[in-house]
Amino acid sequence: MPYAWTQQLEPLELVSRNASARELLLRVASIAEDGGLEGFLAELARDDAIDAATFAAVEDVARNRPFLRALQDYVRATRVLH
């Protein structure tokens, strides 16, 4: 199977249709690829505007590299359609 995201179409489609979520998660994916995830999460944890539940949700997704890679693939593959 060429793309792992074919098993996760619904969540990928939901994220890809929400411009804010899509751009945020693509940035997080890029930060993770560049090795900056721990610094990003540490800075986010210090931000008083981010509550604990929001931080936990962002951290959970940020640490899910297979999902972030699938999102990157999905957005690239469907960019023309959206």
PyMOL Python script that loads the backbone (N, CA, C, O; Angstrom):
from pymol import cmd

cmd.read_pdbstr("""\
ATOM      1  N   MET A   1       0.848  -1.182   0.000  1.00  0.00           N
ATOM      2  CA  MET A   1       0.000   0.000   0.000  1.00  0.00           C
ATOM      3  C   MET A   1       0.895   1.248   0.000  1.00  0.00           C
ATOM      4  O   MET A   1       1.708   1.406   0.911  1.00  0.00           O
ATOM      5  N   PRO A   2       0.771   2.119  -0.976  1.00  0.00           N
ATOM      6  CA  PRO A   2       1.693   3.240  -1.099  1.00  0.00           C
ATOM      7  C   PRO A   2       1.512   4.318  -0.035  1.00  0.00           C
ATOM      8  O   PRO A   2       2.487   4.978   0.324  1.00  0.00           O
ATOM      9  N   TYR A   3       0.306   4.519   0.479  1.00  0.00           N
ATOM     10  CA  TYR A   3       0.067   5.585   1.447  1.00  0.00           C
ATOM     11  C   TYR A   3      -0.567   5.029   2.709  1.00  0.00           C
ATOM     12  O   TYR A   3      -1.592   4.349   2.650  1.00  0.00           O
ATOM     13  N   ALA A   4       0.047   5.321   3.857  1.00  0.00           N
ATOM     14  CA  ALA A   4      -0.497   4.860   5.133  1.00  0.00           C
ATOM     15  C   ALA A   4      -1.830   5.529   5.436  1.00  0.00           C
ATOM     16  O   ALA A   4      -2.656   4.964   6.154  1.00  0.00           O
ATOM     17  N   TRP A   5      -2.046   6.713   4.904  1.00  0.00           N
ATOM     18  CA  TRP A   5      -3.262   7.467   5.241  1.00  0.00           C
ATOM     19  C   TRP A   5      -4.541   6.861   4.696  1.00  0.00           C
ATOM     20  O   TRP A   5      -5.632   7.289   5.074  1.00  0.00           O
ATOM     21  N   THR A   6      -4.435   5.884   3.826  1.00  0.00           N
ATOM     22  CA  THR A   6      -5.665   5.302   3.280  1.00  0.00           C
ATOM     23  C   THR A   6      -6.481   4.597   4.351  1.00  0.00           C
ATOM     24  O   THR A   6      -7.670   4.344   4.157  1.00  0.00           O
ATOM     25  N   GLN A   7      -5.856   4.277   5.481  1.00  0.00           N
ATOM     26  CA  GLN A   7      -6.561   3.647   6.588  1.00  0.00           C
ATOM     27  C   GLN A   7      -7.193   4.682   7.526  1.00  0.00           C
ATOM     28  O   GLN A   7      -7.933   4.302   8.434  1.00  0.00           O
ATOM     29  N   GLN A   8      -6.925   5.966   7.334  1.00  0.00           N
ATOM     30  CA  GLN A   8      -7.354   7.017   8.244  1.00  0.00           C
ATOM     31  C   GLN A   8      -8.028   8.166   7.498  1.00  0.00           C
ATOM     32  O   GLN A   8      -7.842   9.325   7.868  1.00  0.00           O
ATOM     33  N   LEU A   9      -8.774   7.882   6.498  1.00  0.00           N
ATOM     34  CA  LEU A   9      -9.303   8.945   5.643  1.00  0.00           C
ATOM     35  C   LEU A   9     -10.175   9.956   6.372  1.00  0.00           C
ATOM     36  O   LEU A   9     -10.032  11.158   6.146  1.00  0.00           O
ATOM     37  N   GLU A  10     -11.062   9.510   7.229  1.00  0.00           N
ATOM     38  CA  GLU A  10     -11.974  10.446   7.873  1.00  0.00           C
ATOM     39  C   GLU A  10     -11.262  11.505   8.712  1.00  0.00           C
ATOM     40  O   GLU A  10     -11.523  12.691   8.510  1.00  0.00           O
ATOM     41  N   PRO A  11     -10.375  11.140   9.646  1.00  0.00           N
ATOM     42  CA  PRO A  11      -9.696  12.192  10.406  1.00  0.00           C
ATOM     43  C   PRO A  11      -8.821  13.083   9.527  1.00  0.00           C
ATOM     44  O   PRO A  11      -8.726  14.287   9.765  1.00  0.00           O
ATOM     45  N   LEU A  12      -8.186  12.505   8.523  1.00  0.00           N
ATOM     46  CA  LEU A  12      -7.354  13.311   7.636  1.00  0.00           C
ATOM     47  C   LEU A  12      -8.195  14.307   6.851  1.00  0.00           C
ATOM     48  O   LEU A  12      -7.797  15.459   6.675  1.00  0.00           O
ATOM     49  N   GLU A  13      -9.345  13.870   6.385  1.00  0.00           N
ATOM     50  CA  GLU A  13     -10.222  14.767   5.633  1.00  0.00           C
ATOM     51  C   GLU A  13     -10.745  15.888   6.533  1.00  0.00           C
ATOM     52  O   GLU A  13     -10.818  17.041   6.107  1.00  0.00           O
ATOM     53  N   LEU A  14     -11.106  15.556   7.765  1.00  0.00           N
ATOM     54  CA  LEU A  14     -11.591  16.581   8.700  1.00  0.00           C
ATOM     55  C   LEU A  14     -10.529  17.649   8.941  1.00  0.00           C
ATOM     56  O   LEU A  14     -10.822  18.844   8.901  1.00  0.00           O
ATOM     57  N   VAL A  15      -9.299  17.215   9.190  1.00  0.00           N
ATOM     58  CA  VAL A  15      -8.214  18.172   9.423  1.00  0.00           C
ATOM     59  C   VAL A  15      -7.926  18.964   8.162  1.00  0.00           C
ATOM     60  O   VAL A  15      -7.729  20.177   8.233  1.00  0.00           O
ATOM     61  N   SER A  16      -7.896  18.317   7.021  1.00  0.00           N
ATOM     62  CA  SER A  16      -7.532  19.018   5.789  1.00  0.00           C
ATOM     63  C   SER A  16      -8.556  20.074   5.388  1.00  0.00           C
ATOM     64  O   SER A  16      -8.209  21.043   4.713  1.00  0.00           O
ATOM     65  N   ARG A  17      -9.807  19.902   5.790  1.00  0.00           N
ATOM     66  CA  ARG A  17     -10.845  20.890   5.454  1.00  0.00           C
ATOM     67  C   ARG A  17     -10.881  22.071   6.417  1.00  0.00           C
ATOM     68  O   ARG A  17     -11.497  23.094   6.117  1.00  0.00           O
ATOM     69  N   ASN A  18     -10.227  21.944   7.571  1.00  0.00           N
ATOM     70  CA  ASN A  18     -10.162  23.024   8.540  1.00  0.00           C
ATOM     71  C   ASN A  18      -8.811  23.712   8.339  1.00  0.00           C
ATOM     72  O   ASN A  18      -7.775  23.200   8.764  1.00  0.00           O
ATOM     73  N   ALA A  19      -8.834  24.866   7.693  1.00  0.00           N
ATOM     74  CA  ALA A  19      -7.586  25.541   7.309  1.00  0.00           C
ATOM     75  C   ALA A  19      -6.676  25.806   8.504  1.00  0.00           C
ATOM     76  O   ALA A  19      -5.467  25.594   8.413  1.00  0.00           O
ATOM     77  N   SER A  20      -7.230  26.259   9.608  1.00  0.00           N
ATOM     78  CA  SER A  20      -6.407  26.560  10.790  1.00  0.00           C
ATOM     79  C   SER A  20      -5.756  25.300  11.338  1.00  0.00           C
ATOM     80  O   SER A  20      -4.557  25.288  11.616  1.00  0.00           O
ATOM     81  N   ALA A  21      -6.537  24.244  11.493  1.00  0.00           N
ATOM     82  CA  ALA A  21      -6.000  22.985  12.018  1.00  0.00           C
ATOM     83  C   ALA A  21      -4.972  22.405  11.055  1.00  0.00           C
ATOM     84  O   ALA A  21      -3.920  21.923  11.474  1.00  0.00           O
ATOM     85  N   ARG A  22      -5.281  22.455   9.767  1.00  0.00           N
ATOM     86  CA  ARG A  22      -4.368  21.912   8.754  1.00  0.00           C
ATOM     87  C   ARG A  22      -3.017  22.621   8.811  1.00  0.00           C
ATOM     88  O   ARG A  22      -1.972  21.972   8.858  1.00  0.00           O
ATOM     89  N   GLU A  23      -3.040  23.941   8.806  1.00  0.00           N
ATOM     90  CA  GLU A  23      -1.785  24.690   8.808  1.00  0.00           C
ATOM     91  C   GLU A  23      -1.012  24.485  10.106  1.00  0.00           C
ATOM     92  O   GLU A  23       0.212  24.354  10.084  1.00  0.00           O
ATOM     93  N   LEU A  24      -1.716  24.456  11.240  1.00  0.00           N
ATOM     94  CA  LEU A  24      -1.052  24.217  12.522  1.00  0.00           C
ATOM     95  C   LEU A  24      -0.374  22.850  12.530  1.00  0.00           C
ATOM     96  O   LEU A  24       0.796  22.739  12.897  1.00  0.00           O
ATOM     97  N   LEU A  25      -1.099  21.816  12.128  1.00  0.00           N
ATOM     98  CA  LEU A  25      -0.534  20.474  12.182  1.00  0.00           C
ATOM     99  C   LEU A  25       0.566  20.265  11.149  1.00  0.00           C
ATOM    100  O   LEU A  25       1.505  19.508  11.394  1.00  0.00           O
ATOM    101  N   LEU A  26       0.465  20.919  10.007  1.00  0.00           N
ATOM    102  CA  LEU A  26       1.563  20.840   9.044  1.00  0.00           C
ATOM    103  C   LEU A  26       2.808  21.535   9.574  1.00  0.00           C
ATOM    104  O   LEU A  26       3.924  21.081   9.322  1.00  0.00           O
ATOM    105  N   ARG A  27       2.629  22.631  10.304  1.00  0.00           N
ATOM    106  CA  ARG A  27       3.781  23.298  10.935  1.00  0.00           C
ATOM    107  C   ARG A  27       4.389  22.424  12.006  1.00  0.00           C
ATOM    108  O   ARG A  27       5.611  22.312  12.103  1.00  0.00           O
ATOM    109  N   VAL A  28       3.537  21.796  12.820  1.00  0.00           N
ATOM    110  CA  VAL A  28       4.030  20.889  13.861  1.00  0.00           C
ATOM    111  C   VAL A  28       4.799  19.735  13.214  1.00  0.00           C
ATOM    112  O   VAL A  28       5.855  19.342  13.710  1.00  0.00           O
ATOM    113  N   ALA A  29       4.285  19.200  12.127  1.00  0.00           N
ATOM    114  CA  ALA A  29       4.969  18.120  11.420  1.00  0.00           C
ATOM    115  C   ALA A  29       6.352  18.578  10.952  1.00  0.00           C
ATOM    116  O   ALA A  29       7.330  17.839  11.068  1.00  0.00           O
ATOM    117  N   SER A  30       6.425  19.779  10.433  1.00  0.00           N
ATOM    118  CA  SER A  30       7.696  20.319   9.966  1.00  0.00           C
ATOM    119  C   SER A  30       8.675  20.519  11.129  1.00  0.00           C
ATOM    120  O   SER A  30       9.861  20.208  11.016  1.00  0.00           O
ATOM    121  N   ILE A  31       8.166  21.036  12.234  1.00  0.00           N
ATOM    122  CA  ILE A  31       9.003  21.232  13.427  1.00  0.00           C
ATOM    123  C   ILE A  31       9.531  19.883  13.910  1.00  0.00           C
ATOM    124  O   ILE A  31      10.707  19.756  14.250  1.00  0.00           O
ATOM    125  N   ALA A  32       8.659  18.882  13.938  1.00  0.00           N
ATOM    126  CA  ALA A  32       9.064  17.545  14.379  1.00  0.00           C
ATOM    127  C   ALA A  32      10.128  16.962  13.450  1.00  0.00           C
ATOM    128  O   ALA A  32      11.105  16.372  13.912  1.00  0.00           O
ATOM    129  N   GLU A  33       9.940  17.127  12.154  1.00  0.00           N
ATOM    130  CA  GLU A  33      10.925  16.625  11.184  1.00  0.00           C
ATOM    131  C   GLU A  33      12.280  17.276  11.367  1.00  0.00           C
ATOM    132  O   GLU A  33      13.314  16.636  11.175  1.00  0.00           O
ATOM    133  N   ASP A  34      12.278  18.559  11.739  1.00  0.00           N
ATOM    134  CA  ASP A  34      13.519  19.300  11.915  1.00  0.00           C
ATOM    135  C   ASP A  34      14.159  19.068  13.282  1.00  0.00           C
ATOM    136  O   ASP A  34      15.210  19.635  13.580  1.00  0.00           O
ATOM    137  N   GLY A  35      13.518  18.223  14.123  1.00  0.00           N
ATOM    138  CA  GLY A  35      14.086  17.917  15.436  1.00  0.00           C
ATOM    139  C   GLY A  35      13.760  18.932  16.517  1.00  0.00           C
ATOM    140  O   GLY A  35      14.384  18.919  17.578  1.00  0.00           O
ATOM    141  N   GLY A  36      12.812  19.796  16.276  1.00  0.00           N
ATOM    142  CA  GLY A  36      12.495  20.849  17.235  1.00  0.00           C
ATOM    143  C   GLY A  36      11.247  20.611  18.063  1.00  0.00           C
ATOM    144  O   GLY A  36      10.744  21.536  18.699  1.00  0.00           O
ATOM    145  N   LEU A  37      10.741  19.391  18.065  1.00  0.00           N
ATOM    146  CA  LEU A  37       9.473  19.131  18.746  1.00  0.00           C
ATOM    147  C   LEU A  37       9.551  19.382  20.244  1.00  0.00           C
ATOM    148  O   LEU A  37       8.647  19.998  20.808  1.00  0.00           O
ATOM    149  N   GLU A  38      10.603  18.922  20.895  1.00  0.00           N
ATOM    150  CA  GLU A  38      10.698  19.093  22.351  1.00  0.00           C
ATOM    151  C   GLU A  38      10.744  20.567  22.731  1.00  0.00           C
ATOM    152  O   GLU A  38      10.108  20.972  23.704  1.00  0.00           O
ATOM    153  N   GLY A  39      11.476  21.365  21.988  1.00  0.00           N
ATOM    154  CA  GLY A  39      11.529  22.801  22.256  1.00  0.00           C
ATOM    155  C   GLY A  39      10.180  23.472  22.035  1.00  0.00           C
ATOM    156  O   GLY A  39       9.763  24.328  22.816  1.00  0.00           O
ATOM    157  N   PHE A  40       9.508  23.076  20.969  1.00  0.00           N
ATOM    158  CA  PHE A  40       8.185  23.610  20.679  1.00  0.00           C
ATOM    159  C   PHE A  40       7.215  23.288  21.808  1.00  0.00           C
ATOM    160  O   PHE A  40       6.480  24.159  22.271  1.00  0.00           O
ATOM    161  N   LEU A  41       7.216  22.025  22.249  1.00  0.00           N
ATOM    162  CA  LEU A  41       6.304  21.626  23.319  1.00  0.00           C
ATOM    163  C   LEU A  41       6.647  22.307  24.638  1.00  0.00           C
ATOM    164  O   LEU A  41       5.746  22.673  25.393  1.00  0.00           O
ATOM    165  N   ALA A  42       7.919  22.481  24.927  1.00  0.00           N
ATOM    166  CA  ALA A  42       8.327  23.170  26.157  1.00  0.00           C
ATOM    167  C   ALA A  42       7.845  24.619  26.146  1.00  0.00           C
ATOM    168  O   ALA A  42       7.350  25.126  27.153  1.00  0.00           O
ATOM    169  N   GLU A  43       7.994  25.278  25.000  1.00  0.00           N
ATOM    170  CA  GLU A  43       7.531  26.661  24.880  1.00  0.00           C
ATOM    171  C   GLU A  43       6.012  26.734  24.995  1.00  0.00           C
ATOM    172  O   GLU A  43       5.479  27.630  25.649  1.00  0.00           O
ATOM    173  N   LEU A  44       5.326  25.807  24.371  1.00  0.00           N
ATOM    174  CA  LEU A  44       3.871  25.772  24.439  1.00  0.00           C
ATOM    175  C   LEU A  44       3.404  25.542  25.871  1.00  0.00           C
ATOM    176  O   LEU A  44       2.421  26.144  26.302  1.00  0.00           O
ATOM    177  N   ALA A  45       4.090  24.684  26.610  1.00  0.00           N
ATOM    178  CA  ALA A  45       3.724  24.397  28.003  1.00  0.00           C
ATOM    179  C   ALA A  45       3.867  25.624  28.893  1.00  0.00           C
ATOM    180  O   ALA A  45       3.146  25.761  29.881  1.00  0.00           O
ATOM    181  N   ARG A  46       4.785  26.508  28.552  1.00  0.00           N
ATOM    182  CA  ARG A  46       4.994  27.731  29.337  1.00  0.00           C
ATOM    183  C   ARG A  46       4.013  28.847  28.989  1.00  0.00           C
ATOM    184  O   ARG A  46       3.939  29.847  29.704  1.00  0.00           O
ATOM    185  N   ASP A  47       3.269  28.691  27.917  1.00  0.00           N
ATOM    186  CA  ASP A  47       2.340  29.720  27.454  1.00  0.00           C
ATOM    187  C   ASP A  47       1.080  29.706  28.327  1.00  0.00           C
ATOM    188  O   ASP A  47       0.326  28.733  28.332  1.00  0.00           O
ATOM    189  N   ASP A  48       0.869  30.790  29.057  1.00  0.00           N
ATOM    190  CA  ASP A  48      -0.292  30.888  29.957  1.00  0.00           C
ATOM    191  C   ASP A  48      -1.620  30.899  29.215  1.00  0.00           C
ATOM    192  O   ASP A  48      -2.661  30.643  29.819  1.00  0.00           O
ATOM    193  N   ALA A  49      -1.608  31.186  27.942  1.00  0.00           N
ATOM    194  CA  ALA A  49      -2.848  31.228  27.161  1.00  0.00           C
ATOM    195  C   ALA A  49      -3.318  29.829  26.761  1.00  0.00           C
ATOM    196  O   ALA A  49      -4.438  29.668  26.275  1.00  0.00           O
ATOM    197  N   ILE A  50      -2.477  28.825  26.960  1.00  0.00           N
ATOM    198  CA  ILE A  50      -2.808  27.445  26.589  1.00  0.00           C
ATOM    199  C   ILE A  50      -3.186  26.677  27.853  1.00  0.00           C
ATOM    200  O   ILE A  50      -2.369  26.520  28.760  1.00  0.00           O
ATOM    201  N   ASP A  51      -4.428  26.202  27.906  1.00  0.00           N
ATOM    202  CA  ASP A  51      -4.846  25.426  29.077  1.00  0.00           C
ATOM    203  C   ASP A  51      -4.307  23.999  28.981  1.00  0.00           C
ATOM    204  O   ASP A  51      -3.833  23.574  27.927  1.00  0.00           O
ATOM    205  N   ALA A  52      -4.384  23.269  30.087  1.00  0.00           N
ATOM    206  CA  ALA A  52      -3.806  21.927  30.167  1.00  0.00           C
ATOM    207  C   ALA A  52      -4.439  20.956  29.174  1.00  0.00           C
ATOM    208  O   ALA A  52      -3.741  20.128  28.589  1.00  0.00           O
ATOM    209  N   ALA A  53      -5.735  21.048  28.980  1.00  0.00           N
ATOM    210  CA  ALA A  53      -6.416  20.133  28.050  1.00  0.00           C
ATOM    211  C   ALA A  53      -5.978  20.388  26.616  1.00  0.00           C
ATOM    212  O   ALA A  53      -5.748  19.445  25.858  1.00  0.00           O
ATOM    213  N   THR A  54      -5.860  21.655  26.241  1.00  0.00           N
ATOM    214  CA  THR A  54      -5.414  21.999  24.888  1.00  0.00           C
ATOM    215  C   THR A  54      -3.979  21.541  24.684  1.00  0.00           C
ATOM    216  O   THR A  54      -3.643  20.972  23.645  1.00  0.00           O
ATOM    217  N   PHE A  55      -3.130  21.792  25.681  1.00  0.00           N
ATOM    218  CA  PHE A  55      -1.738  21.354  25.576  1.00  0.00           C
ATOM    219  C   PHE A  55      -1.667  19.841  25.404  1.00  0.00           C
ATOM    220  O   PHE A  55      -0.932  19.350  24.548  1.00  0.00           O
ATOM    221  N   ALA A  56      -2.416  19.107  26.201  1.00  0.00           N
ATOM    222  CA  ALA A  56      -2.397  17.646  26.121  1.00  0.00           C
ATOM    223  C   ALA A  56      -2.831  17.165  24.739  1.00  0.00           C
ATOM    224  O   ALA A  56      -2.247  16.226  24.198  1.00  0.00           O
ATOM    225  N   ALA A  57      -3.843  17.795  24.171  1.00  0.00           N
ATOM    226  CA  ALA A  57      -4.321  17.407  22.843  1.00  0.00           C
ATOM    227  C   ALA A  57      -3.269  17.694  21.774  1.00  0.00           C
ATOM    228  O   ALA A  57      -3.017  16.862  20.902  1.00  0.00           O
ATOM    229  N   VAL A  58      -2.659  18.871  21.846  1.00  0.00           N
ATOM    230  CA  VAL A  58      -1.622  19.220  20.867  1.00  0.00           C
ATOM    231  C   VAL A  58      -0.422  18.295  21.025  1.00  0.00           C
ATOM    232  O   VAL A  58       0.133  17.820  20.035  1.00  0.00           O
ATOM    233  N   GLU A  59      -0.025  18.041  22.257  1.00  0.00           N
ATOM    234  CA  GLU A  59       1.120  17.156  22.492  1.00  0.00           C
ATOM    235  C   GLU A  59       0.849  15.753  21.957  1.00  0.00           C
ATOM    236  O   GLU A  59       1.720  15.139  21.339  1.00  0.00           O
ATOM    237  N   ASP A  60      -0.352  15.252  22.195  1.00  0.00           N
ATOM    238  CA  ASP A  60      -0.707  13.915  21.722  1.00  0.00           C
ATOM    239  C   ASP A  60      -0.573  13.811  20.207  1.00  0.00           C
ATOM    240  O   ASP A  60       0.012  12.855  19.697  1.00  0.00           O
ATOM    241  N   VAL A  61      -1.107  14.781  19.497  1.00  0.00           N
ATOM    242  CA  VAL A  61      -1.026  14.758  18.032  1.00  0.00           C
ATOM    243  C   VAL A  61       0.415  15.006  17.575  1.00  0.00           C
ATOM    244  O   VAL A  61       0.887  14.372  16.630  1.00  0.00           O
ATOM    245  N   ALA A  62       1.109  15.925  18.243  1.00  0.00           N
ATOM    246  CA  ALA A  62       2.482  16.262  17.843  1.00  0.00           C
ATOM    247  C   ALA A  62       3.418  15.065  17.968  1.00  0.00           C
ATOM    248  O   ALA A  62       4.380  14.944  17.210  1.00  0.00           O
ATOM    249  N   ARG A  63       3.142  14.196  18.907  1.00  0.00           N
ATOM    250  CA  ARG A  63       3.991  13.020  19.107  1.00  0.00           C
ATOM    251  C   ARG A  63       3.557  11.833  18.236  1.00  0.00           C
ATOM    252  O   ARG A  63       4.203  10.785  18.240  1.00  0.00           O
ATOM    253  N   ASN A  64       2.485  12.004  17.509  1.00  0.00           N
ATOM    254  CA  ASN A  64       1.980  10.936  16.640  1.00  0.00           C
ATOM    255  C   ASN A  64       2.569  11.115  15.236  1.00  0.00           C
ATOM    256  O   ASN A  64       1.892  11.579  14.319  1.00  0.00           O
ATOM    257  N   ARG A  65       3.827  10.744  15.091  1.00  0.00           N
ATOM    258  CA  ARG A  65       4.521  10.946  13.817  1.00  0.00           C
ATOM    259  C   ARG A  65       3.839  10.228  12.653  1.00  0.00           C
ATOM    260  O   ARG A  65       3.764  10.796  11.563  1.00  0.00           O
ATOM    261  N   PRO A  66       3.341   9.004  12.836  1.00  0.00           N
ATOM    262  CA  PRO A  66       2.664   8.372  11.701  1.00  0.00           C
ATOM    263  C   PRO A  66       1.468   9.189  11.208  1.00  0.00           C
ATOM    264  O   PRO A  66       1.242   9.297  10.003  1.00  0.00           O
ATOM    265  N   PHE A  67       0.707   9.759  12.134  1.00  0.00           N
ATOM    266  CA  PHE A  67      -0.434  10.573  11.715  1.00  0.00           C
ATOM    267  C   PHE A  67       0.032  11.843  11.006  1.00  0.00           C
ATOM    268  O   PHE A  67      -0.531  12.223   9.980  1.00  0.00           O
ATOM    269  N   LEU A  68       1.057  12.497  11.547  1.00  0.00           N
ATOM    270  CA  LEU A  68       1.553  13.727  10.910  1.00  0.00           C
ATOM    271  C   LEU A  68       2.106  13.451   9.518  1.00  0.00           C
ATOM    272  O   LEU A  68       1.887  14.237   8.595  1.00  0.00           O
ATOM    273  N   ARG A  69       2.817  12.343   9.362  1.00  0.00           N
ATOM    274  CA  ARG A  69       3.313  11.977   8.022  1.00  0.00           C
ATOM    275  C   ARG A  69       2.154  11.683   7.074  1.00  0.00           C
ATOM    276  O   ARG A  69       2.167  12.080   5.909  1.00  0.00           O
ATOM    277  N   ALA A  70       1.153  10.980   7.599  1.00  0.00           N
ATOM    278  CA  ALA A  70      -0.025  10.679   6.782  1.00  0.00           C
ATOM    279  C   ALA A  70      -0.730  11.961   6.379  1.00  0.00           C
ATOM    280  O   ALA A  70      -1.188  12.084   5.243  1.00  0.00           O
ATOM    281  N   LEU A  71      -0.824  12.920   7.295  1.00  0.00           N
ATOM    282  CA  LEU A  71      -1.456  14.203   6.979  1.00  0.00           C
ATOM    283  C   LEU A  71      -0.669  14.924   5.883  1.00  0.00           C
ATOM    284  O   LEU A  71      -1.259  15.450   4.939  1.00  0.00           O
ATOM    285  N   GLN A  72       0.633  14.948   6.003  1.00  0.00           N
ATOM    286  CA  GLN A  72       1.450  15.583   4.967  1.00  0.00           C
ATOM    287  C   GLN A  72       1.209  14.922   3.610  1.00  0.00           C
ATOM    288  O   GLN A  72       1.012  15.613   2.611  1.00  0.00           O
ATOM    289  N   ASP A  73       1.223  13.611   3.571  1.00  0.00           N
ATOM    290  CA  ASP A  73       0.977  12.886   2.319  1.00  0.00           C
ATOM    291  C   ASP A  73      -0.418  13.192   1.780  1.00  0.00           C
ATOM    292  O   ASP A  73      -0.592  13.453   0.589  1.00  0.00           O
ATOM    293  N   TYR A  74      -1.399  13.158   2.662  1.00  0.00           N
ATOM    294  CA  TYR A  74      -2.794  13.366   2.261  1.00  0.00           C
ATOM    295  C   TYR A  74      -2.995  14.771   1.686  1.00  0.00           C
ATOM    296  O   TYR A  74      -3.643  14.940   0.653  1.00  0.00           O
ATOM    297  N   VAL A  75      -2.439  15.762   2.359  1.00  0.00           N
ATOM    298  CA  VAL A  75      -2.598  17.138   1.872  1.00  0.00           C
ATOM    299  C   VAL A  75      -1.912  17.299   0.518  1.00  0.00           C
ATOM    300  O   VAL A  75      -2.461  17.933  -0.384  1.00  0.00           O
ATOM    301  N   ARG A  76      -0.726  16.735   0.371  1.00  0.00           N
ATOM    302  CA  ARG A  76      -0.044  16.802  -0.929  1.00  0.00           C
ATOM    303  C   ARG A  76      -0.870  16.120  -2.020  1.00  0.00           C
ATOM    304  O   ARG A  76      -1.019  16.645  -3.123  1.00  0.00           O
ATOM    305  N   ALA A  77      -1.398  14.958  -1.695  1.00  0.00           N
ATOM    306  CA  ALA A  77      -2.136  14.166  -2.693  1.00  0.00           C
ATOM    307  C   ALA A  77      -3.490  14.773  -3.044  1.00  0.00           C
ATOM    308  O   ALA A  77      -3.994  14.557  -4.146  1.00  0.00           O
ATOM    309  N   THR A  78      -4.076  15.515  -2.138  1.00  0.00           N
ATOM    310  CA  THR A  78      -5.425  16.045  -2.369  1.00  0.00           C
ATOM    311  C   THR A  78      -5.454  17.556  -2.554  1.00  0.00           C
ATOM    312  O   THR A  78      -6.534  18.137  -2.660  1.00  0.00           O
ATOM    313  N   ARG A  79      -4.313  18.192  -2.594  1.00  0.00           N
ATOM    314  CA  ARG A  79      -4.249  19.661  -2.677  1.00  0.00           C
ATOM    315  C   ARG A  79      -5.082  20.197  -3.847  1.00  0.00           C
ATOM    316  O   ARG A  79      -5.746  21.223  -3.699  1.00  0.00           O
ATOM    317  N   VAL A  80      -5.061  19.552  -4.960  1.00  0.00           N
ATOM    318  CA  VAL A  80      -5.801  20.007  -6.143  1.00  0.00           C
ATOM    319  C   VAL A  80      -7.300  19.920  -5.889  1.00  0.00           C
ATOM    320  O   VAL A  80      -8.061  20.757  -6.374  1.00  0.00           O
ATOM    321  N   LEU A  81      -7.727  18.914  -5.135  1.00  0.00           N
ATOM    322  CA  LEU A  81      -9.144  18.715  -4.881  1.00  0.00           C
ATOM    323  C   LEU A  81      -9.713  19.727  -3.899  1.00  0.00           C
ATOM    324  O   LEU A  81     -10.907  20.020  -3.945  1.00  0.00           O
ATOM    325  N   HIS A  82      -8.890  20.264  -3.016  1.00  0.00           N
ATOM    326  CA  HIS A  82      -9.373  21.203  -2.016  1.00  0.00           C
ATOM    327  C   HIS A  82      -9.123  22.611  -2.507  1.00  0.00           C
ATOM    328  O   HIS A  82      -9.454  23.575  -1.817  1.00  0.00           O
TER     329      HIS A  82
END
""", "prot")
cmd.dss("prot")
cmd.show_as("cartoon", "prot")
cmd.util.cbc("prot")
cmd.orient("prot")
